[in-house]
Amino acid sequence: MNTLHDYEISIQWSEEDECYIARIREIPFCSAHGETLEEAAHNLSEAFNFYCEIASDKGIELPAPKNKKEISIEQLKKAKSILNVTKLAQESGIAPETLRSLIKRPTSKKLKETENKKLQKTMKKYGVALR
């Protein structure tokens, strides 16, 4: 059975609602909000569990998770304000200077495939997916 971490999750600030909105890309009607990123993620987890219960009771199959895309340097730049780049790099087994350098100076250089997979795994551990 799929878990919340199998799905692509987006959490974005909504100026209109003045809160963070958390969504699951593959399940359009499963979303939540919160005053902080953490609260929105927690509320999404509860909403997902409730959605799974209802789907199971009604015999509805959950949509399959889509394959996650490679993380681009541009995506990391956008997420820099909410991520601790040093901690993320260290937990991913990437030299912090390498990751910071790629974020600061856009070049044609990319993360190696193994580095990208480690980075995705670490971000998934914290419930973060970039698109």
BELQUIBEL-V675981 format. One line per field, one symbol per residue. phi: phi as a letter, one per 20 degrees, with the letter a starting at -180 (. if undefined). Layout:
phi=???
//
This chain:
phi=.fdgffdedcccfdffelaeddcdgfcgedbbcafcgfffffffffffffgffffffemeeffffeffefeeffffgfegfddefffffffemdfgffffffffcfcffcffgfffffffffffgemdcdc
//
